[in-house]
Amino acid sequence: MTRTVIASVLAASTLAVVGAAHAAPATYAIDPTHTFVTFEAKHFGTSTNRGRFDKKSGTVTLDKVAKTGSVDLTLDMASINTGTANFDGHLKGKDFFNAEAFPQATFKSSRFIFNGDKVSAVVGDLTLLGKTHTVTLSANNFGCYDNPMLKREVCGGDFETTIQREKFGMTYGLPFIPNDVKLVIQVEAVKQ
């Protein structure tokens, strides 16, 4: 081998190692001011009741090169907010979320699904009322940008799924109050 070939191989190897070093996963903290977890459920099959959880926290890890990631999200169940205090009280009670006995709900991902360079879905375990089931959150509008005010990268998007509340032990009002509950998670997370 000539010295030129050896030098070229060493240079290429060095670039590959440097490139791999830049492919390390990045950690992002969920921004509670730009993250909302909302739910939608039909009221006796007619109008749609909506609410949200005002207190949430968590982290996202994303490796764009390896196309992997993880999410760890926690919701404070006592922070439910429908805009109507009496309804909030009923939802916090034993008929629905039982916030006193189960003060938190969590979502912990097991894998990210990519379509090209974009996250298209996140699969993970949702724990609610002490019961855990796997759900798939479909992604809409996922992207990352350099936030000019924070001077950091921010990634986010809208994620949604529909769950059957009876699987989590929430059977009050069935079948008159429908079983399907749509979850919508609007999330933005700031690179740490």
Secondary structure, 3 states (H helix, E strand, C coil): CCHHHHHHHHHHHHHHHHHHHHCCCEEEEECCCCCEEEEEEECCCCCEEEEEECCEEEEEEEECCCCEEEEEEEEEHHHEECCCHHHHHHHHCCCCCCCCCCCEEEEEEEEEEEECCEEEEEEEEEEECCEEEEEEEEEEEEEEEEECCCCEEEEEEEEEEEEEHHHHCCCCCCCCCCCEEEEEEEEEEEEC
